[in-house]
Amino acid sequence: MRRVITAVTLAAACGLGVLGGAAPASAAPRPVVVYEPAVSGPHPVKSVVRPSSWYLTIGPATKFRGTHWSSWGRLTAFGAATMYVIDFGTHNEGHARLKLYDVRRHGGQRYFSKLRVRGARTENGVWKWCFSIGEWQSTCPG
């Protein structure tokens, strides 16, 4: 009986990392996300980390394709993409430089609340994520 108790105790200690000096793994912080309005589906928005293709649903809709992120950190993200405006057809607006910043929290999730676009032929400027309407806007209500 003593051998069984010893074996069970040792097995439990090894499983918990008590023996062998193993330190408990700490939970890695969740990455900061960018919110994108979902075009279809049951959820009004989806959260994405380092999206390669994503939308601004302000009129006219804007799509960034082939996005390459040079950095994605706790406070900012920098990238570049080809920008398209979708209004009575799809128009290539050229190379855009992107900066995501102004980290906020919503429902325990950290997210980038502002986007600056530079370099494309149109739509250079700053957009803000508005939870009240679930999309990116140049200004948010209220």
SULQUI-V325512 format. One record per helix or strand of 2 or more residues. SS is the DSSP state (h for helix, s for strand). FROM is the first residue (numbers start at 1). LEN is the number of residues. If there is no record, write none. Layout:
BEGIN
ss & from & len
SS & FROM & LEN
SS & FROM & LEN
END
This chain:
BEGIN
ss & from & len
h & 2 & 15
h & 19 & 3
s & 33 & 5
s & 45 & 4
s & 54 & 3
s & 61 & 12
s & 77 & 10
s & 90 & 17
s & 109 & 10
s & 125 & 6
s & 135 & 3
END
